[in-house]
């Protein structure tokens, strides 16, 4: 029997669990990550992250490490019909509003290795592999987690019957333990299911020749067999083939069938190493609650979605970013546990946008009737393959009610991260200001000259750092590109309060309204509830 005490126990060492551990460890908390498999899972799964998630990795001080194992998309993402005509074209090149490439592709084992390695030199974070959690006992002031150490071969077969029981105690437990989450079941959470199910064969390859992929990522919308062709990360390529009605899943899942389907694309054992082939059932569902008492869930434990928008892992990392900054405050005793109630209300609504978008894209892609496909093709070609014209209209992704200002048009939206100049160095906003909450003020003088004592006290109560920004004068941050000035002018704001997860709490049209903004934020962090936006306040 081995026992250990921690602030947080995270069950599951996938990208979401490892990211949560890294983030909490950077904030000084004692964390144990408990993973059932004895070694890192060596095969690909997720392959894409967007510029917002690049920013999340940056906030974990892993920019260089993540860039080294990912490829930025150099061109556009395209859908084509069976005749090769473009139906949709989305520009994925260049830098997104979060300061990272718009779209990035990677191999999940390499990404997980980076995240796991980042924990090795963190004195308060422990990664324990080969420990299968079998029991969760939530008590008044602690959670007791029981795990069985079992020798498991890489093929997943039991090779040794002996087990050693471990017990972990923690103030909080985060379940990042997948679609069949034990933590979710223990919470009594139920799943909302959209009833969207399709089987696809996923084939991951390593080309051994030197092909040119143009465009790098595209979708064949052929009713004979819808197919996805995308990067699998540096040096890799992925094909996804939809299972047709009446097609035997067992036959589709064979190695022979994988090579048969790849052969139509000119890929053979002579020029390709087949790394993995597996049938996945795409589903769209989410849990009705993501936190109960001292338990919380994130990633696949809380939701699953079709991959058509590339937002599965991205959504899980948004979960980790949202939950960890709040949990940090609760663990330090500067916020009440009620703040954690905002995790479900905020993320669930935001997540439903990603699921709805993925499902709507799937409905367009997964058309098997030739006549319906022809009608779709004609509509999208007539629309010039312009996503604003040919794709279903989707709601703007915004957080649900929670630690965001009520009645504020920017509240709950993601703040951009344009480059600034600080200390004569051009850098992204987060690097220049740190990774806590930030009050950004449109002023051409330093914050020390702009922020009065009452505002300073209100900011201190919410642990918010002030900074001024302008394209001239002597602000804390010089807006050398003018992007920040343009953004603030477009939204008619002079002050914006950005939370540690980069989402906007609220904004004000004048600097002398910043006091109310800061006071409301501090109150919200204590009560877990935001007040309606006001227009009063002095600096």
C-alpha positions as CSV (number, residue, x, y, z in Angstrom):
1,X,0.0,0.0,0.0
2,X,1.4,3.4,-1.1
3,X,-0.1,6.6,0.0
4,X,0.4,10.2,-1.1
5,X,-1.2,13.6,-0.5
6,X,-1.7,16.2,-3.2
7,X,-3.6,19.4,-4.0
8,X,-5.0,17.9,-7.2
9,X,-5.0,14.4,-8.7
10,X,-5.5,14.3,-12.4
11,X,-6.7,11.0,-13.8
12,X,-5.4,10.5,-17.4
13,X,-2.2,11.6,-19.0
14,X,-3.4,12.7,-22.4
15,X,-2.9,16.2,-23.7
16,X,-5.6,17.7,-21.5
17,X,-4.5,16.0,-18.3
18,X,-0.9,16.9,-18.9
19,X,-1.7,20.5,-19.8
20,X,-3.8,20.9,-16.6
21,X,-0.9,19.5,-14.6
22,X,1.6,21.8,-16.1
23,X,-0.6,24.9,-15.6
24,X,-1.3,24.1,-12.0
25,X,2.3,23.2,-11.3
26,X,3.4,26.5,-12.7
27,X,1.1,28.1,-10.1
28,X,2.8,26.2,-7.3
29,X,0.3,23.5,-6.6
30,X,1.2,19.9,-5.8
31,X,-0.2,17.7,-8.5
32,X,-0.2,14.0,-9.3
33,X,-1.2,12.7,-12.8
34,X,-2.3,9.1,-12.6
35,X,-2.3,7.2,-15.9
36,X,-3.4,3.6,-16.5
37,X,-1.0,2.8,-19.3
38,X,2.6,2.1,-18.2
39,X,4.1,3.9,-21.3
40,X,3.1,6.7,-23.5
41,X,0.6,5.5,-26.1
42,X,2.7,5.4,-29.3
43,X,0.1,5.9,-32.0
44,X,-1.5,9.0,-33.5
45,X,-5.0,10.3,-32.6
46,X,-5.6,14.1,-32.6
47,X,-3.6,16.0,-35.3
48,X,-4.8,19.6,-35.3
49,X,-4.7,22.7,-33.1
50,X,-5.6,26.3,-33.9
51,X,-4.0,29.6,-32.9
52,X,-5.9,29.9,-29.7
53,X,-4.5,26.6,-28.5
54,X,-1.0,27.7,-29.6
55,X,-1.5,30.6,-27.2
56,X,-2.5,28.1,-24.4
57,X,0.8,26.2,-25.0
58,X,2.6,29.6,-24.9
59,X,1.1,30.4,-21.6
60,X,2.7,27.1,-20.3
61,X,6.1,28.4,-21.5
62,X,6.3,25.7,-24.2
63,X,6.3,27.8,-27.4
64,X,9.6,26.5,-28.8
65,X,8.9,22.9,-27.8
66,X,5.5,22.8,-29.4
67,X,6.7,24.6,-32.6
68,X,9.4,21.9,-32.9
69,X,6.8,19.1,-33.2
70,X,4.2,20.8,-35.3
71,X,3.8,22.2,-38.8
72,X,2.0,25.4,-39.6
73,X,-0.4,25.1,-42.6
74,X,1.1,27.1,-45.5
75,X,-2.0,27.4,-47.7
76,X,-5.7,26.9,-47.7
77,X,-8.1,24.1,-46.6
78,X,-10.3,23.0,-49.5
79,X,-13.3,20.8,-50.2
80,X,-13.7,19.3,-53.7
81,X,-16.5,17.4,-55.3
82,X,-16.0,14.1,-57.3
83,X,-15.1,16.1,-60.4
84,X,-12.4,18.0,-58.5
85,X,-14.2,21.3,-58.5
86,X,-13.7,23.4,-55.4
87,X,-16.7,23.6,-53.1
88,X,-15.1,25.4,-50.2
89,X,-11.8,27.2,-49.6
90,X,-10.7,28.5,-46.2
91,X,-7.4,30.4,-45.9
92,X,-5.4,28.6,-43.2
93,X,-2.1,30.4,-44.0
94,X,-0.5,33.1,-41.9
95,X,-0.9,34.2,-38.3
96,X,-4.2,34.1,-36.4
97,X,-5.4,36.8,-34.0
98,X,-3.8,34.9,-31.1
99,X,-0.3,35.4,-32.5
100,X,0.2,31.8,-33.6
101,X,-0.3,30.2,-37.1
102,X,-3.9,29.8,-37.9
103,X,-3.8,26.0,-38.2
104,X,-1.1,23.6,-37.0
105,X,-0.8,19.8,-37.4
106,X,1.1,17.4,-35.2
107,X,1.5,13.8,-34.1
108,X,-0.1,13.2,-30.7
109,X,2.6,11.0,-29.3
110,X,5.2,13.7,-30.0
111,X,3.0,16.4,-28.5
112,X,2.3,14.2,-25.4
113,X,6.1,13.6,-25.0
114,X,6.7,17.4,-25.0
115,X,4.0,17.9,-22.3
116,X,5.2,14.9,-20.2
117,X,8.8,16.0,-20.4
118,X,7.8,19.5,-19.2
119,X,6.6,18.0,-15.9
120,X,9.9,16.2,-15.2
121,X,11.6,19.2,-13.7
122,X,8.6,20.5,-11.8
123,X,9.2,19.6,-8.1
124,X,5.5,19.6,-7.2
125,X,4.2,17.6,-10.2
126,X,4.4,13.8,-10.4
127,X,3.4,11.7,-13.4
128,X,2.6,8.1,-12.4
129,X,2.1,5.6,-15.2
130,X,0.7,2.1,-15.0
131,X,-1.8,3.0,-12.2
132,X,-5.4,2.1,-13.1
133,X,-7.8,4.1,-11.0
134,X,-10.5,1.8,-9.7
135,X,-12.1,3.7,-6.8
136,X,-13.0,7.3,-5.9
137,X,-14.1,8.2,-2.4
138,X,-15.2,11.8,-2.1
139,X,-15.3,13.0,1.5
140,X,-16.1,16.3,3.1
141,X,-12.6,17.8,2.8
142,X,-10.7,15.4,0.6
143,X,-11.0,12.9,-2.2
144,X,-9.4,9.4,-1.9
145,X,-8.4,7.8,-5.1
146,X,-7.6,4.1,-5.3
147,X,-5.5,2.7,-8.1
148,X,-4.2,-0.7,-9.0
149,X,-0.7,-1.1,-10.5
150,X,-0.9,-3.7,-13.2
151,X,1.8,-4.9,-15.6
152,X,0.3,-4.4,-19.1
153,X,1.9,-5.2,-22.4
154,X,2.0,-2.5,-25.0
155,X,-0.6,-4.6,-26.9
156,X,-3.0,-4.1,-23.9
157,X,-3.0,-7.6,-22.7
158,X,-2.6,-8.5,-19.0
159,X,0.8,-10.2,-18.5
160,X,1.0,-10.3,-14.7
161,X,-1.9,-10.9,-12.3
162,X,-0.2,-9.3,-9.2
163,X,-1.3,-5.8,-8.3
164,X,-0.1,-3.2,-5.8
165,X,-2.7,-0.9,-4.5
166,X,-2.0,2.8,-4.3
167,X,-4.0,5.4,-2.5
168,X,-3.9,9.1,-3.4
169,X,-5.6,11.9,-1.5
170,X,-6.3,15.2,-3.0
171,X,-8.3,18.4,-2.3
172,X,-9.7,18.1,-5.9
173,X,-9.7,15.5,-8.7
174,X,-9.9,16.2,-12.4
175,X,-11.0,13.4,-14.6
176,X,-9.3,13.5,-18.0
177,X,-10.0,9.8,-18.4
178,X,-11.7,9.6,-21.7
179,X,-15.1,8.9,-23.2
180,X,-15.8,6.2,-20.6
181,X,-14.8,8.4,-17.7
182,X,-14.9,6.8,-14.3
183,X,-14.9,10.3,-12.8
184,X,-18.0,11.4,-14.8
185,X,-19.9,8.2,-13.7
186,X,-18.9,8.9,-10.1
187,X,-20.3,12.4,-10.5
188,X,-23.6,11.1,-11.7
189,X,-23.4,13.2,-14.8
190,X,-25.4,12.3,-17.8
191,X,-24.7,12.9,-21.5
192,X,-26.7,15.0,-24.0
193,X,-26.4,13.1,-27.2
194,X,-27.1,14.7,-30.6
195,X,-27.7,11.3,-32.3
196,X,-25.0,12.0,-34.9
197,X,-23.1,8.8,-35.6
198,X,-20.9,7.8,-38.5
199,X,-18.1,5.2,-38.8
200,X,-14.9,6.3,-40.5
201,X,-11.6,4.4,-41.1
202,X,-8.7,6.5,-39.9
203,X,-5.4,5.6,-41.6
204,X,-2.2,7.2,-40.4
205,X,0.9,6.9,-42.7
206,X,4.5,8.0,-43.0
207,X,5.4,8.6,-46.6
208,X,8.9,7.3,-47.5
209,X,9.1,9.3,-50.7
210,X,9.0,13.0,-51.0
211,X,5.6,14.0,-52.3
212,X,4.2,17.5,-52.6
213,X,0.8,17.9,-51.0
214,X,-1.2,20.8,-52.5
215,X,-3.4,21.8,-50.9
216,X,-1.9,20.3,-47.8
217,X,-5.3,19.6,-46.3
218,X,-8.5,18.9,-48.2
219,X,-11.8,17.0,-48.2
220,X,-13.1,14.9,-51.1
221,X,-16.9,15.3,-51.0
222,X,-17.6,12.3,-53.2
223,X,-20.9,10.4,-52.5
224,X,-19.1,7.3,-53.6
225,X,-16.8,7.6,-50.5
226,X,-16.3,10.9,-48.6
227,X,-12.6,11.1,-47.8
228,X,-10.5,13.4,-45.7
229,X,-6.8,13.9,-46.7
230,X,-4.8,16.0,-44.2
231,X,-1.4,16.3,-42.6
232,X,-0.7,14.0,-39.7
233,X,2.1,16.3,-38.4
234,X,5.7,16.6,-39.5
235,X,6.5,13.8,-42.0
236,X,3.1,12.2,-41.7
237,X,-0.1,12.0,-43.7
238,X,-3.7,11.0,-42.7
239,X,-6.5,9.6,-44.7
240,X,-10.0,9.2,-43.3
241,X,-12.6,7.0,-45.3
242,X,-16.3,7.0,-44.5
243,X,-17.9,3.6,-44.0
244,X,-20.6,3.1,-46.6
245,X,-24.1,1.7,-45.8
246,X,-24.0,-2.1,-45.6
247,X,-20.3,-2.2,-45.4
248,X,-19.0,-4.6,-42.8
249,X,-17.0,-2.6,-40.1
250,X,-14.8,-5.7,-39.5
251,X,-13.8,-5.9,-43.2
252,X,-13.3,-2.1,-43.5
253,X,-11.0,-2.3,-40.4
254,X,-8.6,-4.8,-41.9
255,X,-5.1,-4.0,-43.0
256,X,-5.8,-5.3,-46.5
257,X,-8.7,-2.9,-46.9
258,X,-6.6,0.0,-45.6
259,X,-4.0,-0.7,-48.3
260,X,-6.7,-1.1,-50.9
261,X,-8.1,2.3,-50.2
262,X,-4.7,3.9,-50.0
263,X,-3.8,2.4,-53.4
264,X,-6.4,4.6,-55.1
265,X,-4.2,7.5,-53.9
266,X,-1.0,6.1,-55.2
267,X,0.2,5.0,-51.7
268,X,1.7,1.5,-51.5
269,X,4.1,-0.3,-49.2
270,X,6.8,0.8,-51.6
271,X,6.4,4.5,-50.7
272,X,4.4,4.5,-47.5
273,X,4.7,3.1,-44.0
274,X,1.3,2.4,-42.5
275,X,1.5,3.6,-38.9
276,X,-2.1,3.0,-37.8
277,X,-5.5,2.1,-39.0
278,X,-8.6,2.0,-36.8
279,X,-12.4,2.6,-37.2
280,X,-13.8,5.5,-35.2
281,X,-17.4,6.2,-34.5
282,X,-17.9,9.9,-34.7
283,X,-20.4,11.2,-32.1
284,X,-21.7,14.5,-30.8
285,X,-22.4,14.6,-27.0
286,X,-21.6,16.5,-23.8
287,X,-22.1,16.0,-20.1
288,X,-24.8,17.9,-18.3
289,X,-22.3,19.0,-15.6
290,X,-18.6,19.2,-15.5
291,X,-18.0,19.8,-11.8
292,X,-19.6,18.3,-8.7
293,X,-18.2,18.9,-5.3
294,X,-14.5,18.1,-5.4
295,X,-14.6,16.4,-8.8
296,X,-14.4,17.9,-12.3
297,X,-14.0,16.5,-15.8
298,X,-12.4,17.8,-18.9
299,X,-11.7,16.8,-22.5
300,X,-13.3,13.6,-23.8
301,X,-14.6,12.9,-20.3
302,X,-16.9,15.9,-20.7
303,X,-17.6,15.9,-24.4
304,X,-17.0,14.2,-27.8
305,X,-17.5,15.7,-31.2
306,X,-16.9,14.8,-34.9
307,X,-13.5,15.8,-36.2
308,X,-14.7,17.9,-39.2
309,X,-13.8,21.2,-37.5
310,X,-10.7,19.9,-35.9
311,X,-11.8,21.1,-32.4
312,X,-11.8,17.9,-30.3
313,X,-8.5,18.3,-28.5
314,X,-8.7,22.1,-28.8
315,X,-11.9,22.1,-26.8
316,X,-10.3,19.9,-24.1
317,X,-7.4,22.3,-23.8
318,X,-9.9,25.2,-23.5
319,X,-11.5,23.2,-20.6
320,X,-8.1,22.9,-18.9
321,X,-7.4,26.7,-19.3
322,X,-10.8,27.6,-18.0
323,X,-10.8,25.3,-15.0
324,X,-7.2,25.7,-13.8
325,X,-7.1,29.4,-13.2
326,X,-10.3,29.2,-11.2
327,X,-9.1,26.1,-9.3
328,X,-5.8,27.9,-8.5
329,X,-7.8,30.7,-6.8
330,X,-9.9,28.2,-4.8
331,X,-6.8,26.2,-3.7
332,X,-5.1,29.4,-2.5
333,X,-8.2,30.4,-0.6
334,X,-8.7,33.7,-2.4
335,X,-12.0,32.6,-4.0
336,X,-14.8,30.5,-2.7
337,X,-15.5,27.0,-4.3
338,X,-18.6,28.5,-5.9
339,X,-16.3,30.0,-8.5
340,X,-15.9,26.5,-9.9
341,X,-19.6,26.4,-10.7
342,X,-18.9,28.8,-13.6
343,X,-16.8,26.1,-15.3
344,X,-19.8,24.1,-16.5
345,X,-21.9,27.1,-17.4
346,X,-19.2,28.9,-19.3
347,X,-17.6,25.9,-21.1
348,X,-20.7,24.0,-21.9
349,X,-22.3,26.7,-24.0
350,X,-19.0,27.5,-25.7
351,X,-18.4,23.8,-26.4
352,X,-21.9,23.4,-27.9
353,X,-20.9,25.9,-30.5
354,X,-17.9,23.7,-31.5
355,X,-20.1,20.6,-31.6
356,X,-22.8,22.3,-33.6
357,X,-20.2,23.6,-36.1
358,X,-18.7,20.1,-36.4
359,X,-22.1,18.4,-36.9
360,X,-23.2,21.0,-39.6
361,X,-19.9,20.4,-41.5
362,X,-20.4,16.7,-41.2
363,X,-23.9,17.0,-42.7
364,X,-22.4,18.7,-45.7
365,X,-19.6,16.3,-46.1
366,X,-21.3,13.0,-45.4
367,X,-23.8,13.1,-48.3
368,X,-24.1,9.7,-50.0
369,X,-27.0,10.3,-52.3
370,X,-25.7,11.4,-55.7
371,X,-28.7,13.7,-56.4
372,X,-28.4,15.4,-53.1
373,X,-24.6,15.7,-53.6
374,X,-25.2,17.3,-57.0
375,X,-27.5,19.9,-55.5
376,X,-25.0,20.6,-52.7
377,X,-22.2,21.0,-55.3
378,X,-24.2,23.4,-57.4
379,X,-25.1,25.5,-54.4
380,X,-21.5,25.7,-53.1
381,X,-20.0,26.3,-56.6
382,X,-22.5,29.1,-57.1
383,X,-21.4,30.6,-53.8
384,X,-17.8,30.8,-55.1
385,X,-16.5,28.3,-52.5
386,X,-16.7,31.2,-50.0
387,X,-17.2,29.9,-46.5
388,X,-19.2,33.0,-45.5
389,X,-21.7,32.1,-48.3
390,X,-21.7,28.3,-48.5
391,X,-21.4,27.2,-44.9
392,X,-24.2,27.1,-42.4
393,X,-24.4,30.2,-40.3
394,X,-23.0,29.5,-36.8
395,X,-23.3,31.5,-33.6
396,X,-20.3,33.4,-32.4
397,X,-18.3,31.2,-29.9
398,X,-18.9,32.9,-26.5
399,X,-18.7,31.7,-22.9
400,X,-21.9,31.0,-21.1
401,X,-23.0,32.8,-17.9
402,X,-20.3,32.8,-15.2
403,X,-17.3,34.9,-14.4
404,X,-18.1,37.3,-17.2
405,X,-19.8,40.7,-17.1
406,X,-23.5,40.6,-17.8
407,X,-24.8,42.7,-20.7
408,X,-21.3,43.5,-22.1
409,X,-21.0,42.8,-25.8
410,X,-17.3,41.7,-25.5
411,X,-17.8,39.6,-22.3
412,X,-17.0,35.9,-22.8
413,X,-15.2,36.4,-26.1
414,X,-11.6,35.6,-26.7
415,X,-9.2,38.6,-26.5
416,X,-6.7,38.9,-29.4
417,X,-3.0,38.7,-28.8
418,X,-1.4,41.2,-31.2
419,X,2.3,41.9,-30.9
420,X,3.5,44.8,-28.8
421,X,6.8,46.5,-28.0
422,X,7.8,46.3,-24.3
423,X,11.3,47.2,-23.0
424,X,12.3,47.9,-26.6
425,X,11.4,44.3,-27.6
426,X,8.7,43.2,-29.9
427,X,6.7,40.3,-28.3
428,X,3.2,38.9,-28.0
429,X,0.9,40.4,-25.4
430,X,1.1,37.5,-23.0
431,X,4.8,37.4,-22.9
432,X,5.0,41.1,-22.3
433,X,2.4,41.2,-19.5
434,X,2.5,37.8,-17.8
435,X,-0.2,35.2,-17.7
436,X,-2.5,36.6,-15.0
437,X,-5.5,38.8,-15.4
438,X,-4.8,42.1,-17.2
439,X,-6.6,45.5,-17.5
440,X,-5.5,47.0,-20.8
441,X,-6.1,50.7,-21.0
442,X,-5.9,52.9,-24.2
443,X,-3.6,55.6,-22.9
444,X,-0.3,57.1,-24.1
445,X,1.1,57.4,-20.6
446,X,2.3,54.7,-18.2
447,X,-0.2,52.9,-16.0
448,X,1.5,54.4,-13.0
449,X,0.4,57.9,-14.2
450,X,-3.1,56.8,-15.3
451,X,-4.3,54.5,-12.5
452,X,-5.5,56.2,-9.4
453,X,-5.4,54.8,-5.9
454,X,-9.0,53.6,-5.8
455,X,-8.6,51.7,-9.1
456,X,-5.3,50.3,-7.9
457,X,-7.0,48.8,-4.9
458,X,-9.8,47.4,-6.9
459,X,-7.3,45.8,-9.3
460,X,-5.3,44.4,-6.4
461,X,-8.5,42.8,-5.0
462,X,-8.9,40.8,-8.2
463,X,-5.1,40.2,-8.8
464,X,-5.3,42.2,-12.0
465,X,-2.2,43.9,-13.5
466,X,-2.8,47.2,-15.4
467,X,-1.0,48.2,-18.5
468,X,-1.5,51.0,-21.0
469,X,-1.2,50.7,-24.7
470,X,-1.0,53.3,-27.5
471,X,0.7,53.9,-30.9
472,X,2.5,57.0,-29.5
473,X,3.6,58.7,-26.3
474,X,5.1,56.7,-23.5
475,X,2.7,53.8,-22.7
476,X,3.7,50.6,-21.0
477,X,3.1,48.8,-24.3
478,X,3.8,50.4,-27.7
479,X,1.3,49.4,-30.4
480,X,3.9,49.3,-33.2
481,X,1.5,47.7,-35.8
482,X,-1.6,49.7,-34.8
483,X,-3.5,46.5,-34.5
484,X,-4.5,47.1,-30.9
485,X,-5.6,50.7,-31.6
486,X,-7.7,49.5,-34.5
487,X,-9.3,46.7,-32.4
488,X,-10.2,49.0,-29.5
489,X,-11.5,51.7,-31.8
490,X,-13.6,49.1,-33.7
491,X,-15.2,48.0,-30.5
492,X,-15.4,51.5,-29.0
493,X,-13.5,50.5,-25.8
494,X,-10.9,52.3,-23.8
495,X,-10.4,49.6,-21.1
496,X,-10.7,45.8,-21.4
497,X,-10.3,43.3,-18.5
498,X,-8.8,40.0,-19.7
499,X,-9.0,36.9,-17.5
500,X,-6.0,34.6,-17.0
501,X,-7.5,32.2,-19.7
502,X,-7.4,35.1,-22.2
503,X,-11.2,35.5,-22.3
504,X,-12.7,38.9,-21.7
505,X,-14.5,39.6,-18.5
506,X,-15.8,43.0,-19.7
507,X,-14.9,46.3,-21.3
508,X,-15.6,50.0,-20.8
509,X,-15.8,52.8,-23.3
510,X,-13.9,55.3,-21.1
511,X,-11.0,54.8,-18.7
512,X,-12.9,56.4,-15.9
513,X,-15.3,53.5,-16.0
514,X,-12.5,51.0,-15.3
515,X,-13.0,51.2,-11.5
516,X,-16.5,49.6,-11.9
517,X,-15.1,47.0,-14.2
518,X,-12.3,46.0,-11.7
519,X,-14.7,46.0,-8.8
520,X,-17.2,43.8,-10.5
521,X,-14.5,41.4,-11.5
522,X,-13.2,41.1,-7.9
523,X,-16.7,40.6,-6.6
524,X,-17.5,38.0,-9.2
525,X,-14.3,36.0,-8.3
526,X,-15.5,35.9,-4.7
527,X,-19.2,35.0,-5.3
528,X,-19.0,33.1,-8.6
529,X,-21.7,35.4,-10.1
530,X,-21.3,38.5,-12.3
531,X,-23.3,41.7,-12.0
532,X,-24.8,43.6,-14.9
533,X,-22.5,46.0,-16.6
534,X,-22.6,49.6,-15.3
535,X,-21.2,52.8,-16.7
536,X,-20.2,54.5,-13.5
537,X,-16.8,54.6,-11.8
538,X,-13.7,56.7,-11.4
539,X,-10.1,56.0,-12.0
